[in-house]
Amino acid sequence: MTVRIIQVGTGNQGEAWCRDFLPPNVADDTVEVVAAVDPDDDALGRGRELLGLPAERCYASVADAVDERDADALALVVPPGVREPLVDLAIERDLDLLCEKPLADTMAAAARITRRTAAAGLKVGVTMTQRYRRDVTTLRRRVRAADAGSVDNCYCRYAINARSYGTWKPERLYDVERHPMLVEGSIHHLDLLADLVDERVRTVFCNAWNPPHSDFAGDPNVVVHLVTESGTSVSYEGLNTLAETFNGWGAEHIRVDCSDTTFALDGGEIRRFDYDPREERFTGNTRFEAGDHVDLDDRGKWGNAWLVEQFADWCAGGEPMATDARDNLRAMALVFAAVESAETGETVAVDTLLADVERDAGDE
């Protein structure tokens, strides 16, 4: 079954969808893009050209596209703060939804969307891209294999030199965001780490800061500690103001310590270190290169292209996406718990935060 989608948003990240993520899925009949929507004429024109759509299938209004085209789903690649009216339209027209991360700009809005779409029986997927990179996918499969043993500890480092104005992401983040690292970057990192250890996170503690040599207005550096329900420890460094870039976006260092194996991912390469009781010692230094090389998995699609395929398979009657609306609500809770912890200096219980948000959303 080919799933018919309306692409909502063809500028900025939407342009990447039109150029990179949708074409492989159109080529193998996973999806058919029946219309594209963007209120900006230039963005819509670029999207139309990239998707090869005739002018009559391109719209400035989502409602007009929905009225005139038979579709199964909307792909919402628009700012999260403007999504709720589009979700209401999808509910009214019984259209499933695939959204760019995060699901919404606030926990309250995300909880409302999750509750309303679940009540309407809609399928809602969220593109948590970094979880489905080739290296991260390979690492996840290896960590969960029986021969690795149980996960005890996990560590991630994202550490770059982007302290000067405009080096990291849009310039606006240097000016207005109180927590640019947590809001723009850490949601991906915290999400993929919780997924790697395959456990629900119980508590979050975060220290966030902005050093004097930084051009940021908010806090570009964070250290976050997660503890799962079984007591597994997850430590995360997200640092933007170093003197050098050691592990940039897509090249993070991740170490997963299992009972029988330690896996290390660095710069897209994975090494395996199996436990040998004859090698126990408290001196010395094992280099990354000394581990056994792990071949990366092979498949036709990665990242968002793969997530589009997963969503289409779900719409066609297959298994639900792992990154559905409720999963993304929990991923957002990790970030908002980290923000609360950074501002209060206290450890935050994730389930308590979620329960409060969902109770308030249900009262509206």
C-alpha positions, 0 to 999 in steps of 0.5 A, a space after each residue: 500500500 502506497 501512503 498518500 501524504 501532504 507535505 506541509 512545509 517546504 522551506 528550511 527543514 522542509 526543503 531537506 524533506 523534499 530533497 533528501 527524505 521523501 524522494 527515496 520513499 516516492 521512488 519505491 512507492 512507499 509514499 505518494 506526495 499528493 500535495 505540498 503546502 507552504 505560505 512562502 511562494 519561494 519555498 513552495 516553488 523550491 519544494 515543487 521543483 524538488 518533488 516534481 509536482 505540478 503547480 496545481 498540487 501546490 498550495 498556500 493553505 493546508 485546508 485547501 490542500 486537504 479539501 482538494 486532494 485525497 490523502 492518508 496523512 499530513 507530514 508537518 514540517 513546520 515550527 512546533 508552536 503552530 502545530 495545534 491548529 493543524 492537528 485539529 484539522 487532521 483530527 477533523 479529516 481523519 488524517 494520520 500525522 508525521 511530525 518533525 521533532 519535537 511534537 510541540 513547543 511546550 509540554 502542555 501542547 504536546 500532552 494535548 496533542 497526544 491525548 486528542 489524537 489518541 482519542 481520535 484513533 490517529 497514528 502520530 509519528 515523530 522524526 527523532 532522527 538521531 536515534 536512526 543514524 547508521 552508527 547509533 542503530 548498529 550500536 543499539 542492536 549490539 548493546 541489546 544482543 544477548 552476548 553483551 550482558 546487561 547495561 550498567 552505565 552509559 556516557 555521551 559527550 558532545 563537545 565543540 568549539 562554537 562559542 562565537 556568535 553565529 557558529 552554532 545553529 541560528 544566530 537567534 539562539 545566541 540571543 534569546 534562548 535561556 537553554 539553547 543546548 537543552 532545547 535545540 540539541 539535547 532532546 536528540 541526545 537524551 532520547 537516543 541514550 534512554 533508548 540505548 539502555 532500553 529503560 524508562 528514566 526515573 530522575 534527571 539532574 542537570 547543571 547548565 552554565 554559560 562561561 565568560 568567554 561565550 557569546 551566548 546569552 543563555 546556557 550553552 553547556 550542560 552536564 545531565 545525569 539520568 537514572 533509570 527505573 532499575 538504577 542504570 546511570 546515564 551521564 551526558 555532556 553537551 558543551 559548545 564553548 570548548 577551545 577545540 571541537 572533539 565530538 561534533 554533531 553526528 560524531 559524538 562519543 558514546 560509551 555503553 558499559 555492559 556486564 560482559 562488554 563495553 562498546 565505544 562509538 566515536 566519530 561514527 566508528 564503533 569498537 568493542 571491548 569484551 571482558 577478560 578477567 585476566 586483564 583486570 588492572 587499575 593502571 594503564 590506558 586502553 586506547 579506542 583503537 585497541 577495541 575490536 572493530 564493529 561493522 556498521 549495519 547496512 540498509 537502504 535508508 537511514 534517519 528521516 528517510 527510514 522514519 518516513 518508511 516506518 510511518 508509512 508501514 504503520 499506516 499500512 497496517 504494520 507495527 507502530 513506530 517506536 517514536 510515536 507521540 507518547 514516546 516523544 512526549 516522554 523524550 520532551 519530559 527529559 528535556 523539560 526535567 533537565 531545564 527545571 533541574 538546571 533552574 532549581 538545582 534539584 533532582 526532578 522525577 520524570 513521572 511526576 512531571 509527566 503526571 502533572 502535565 497530563 492532568 492539566 492537559 486533561 482539565 482543559 
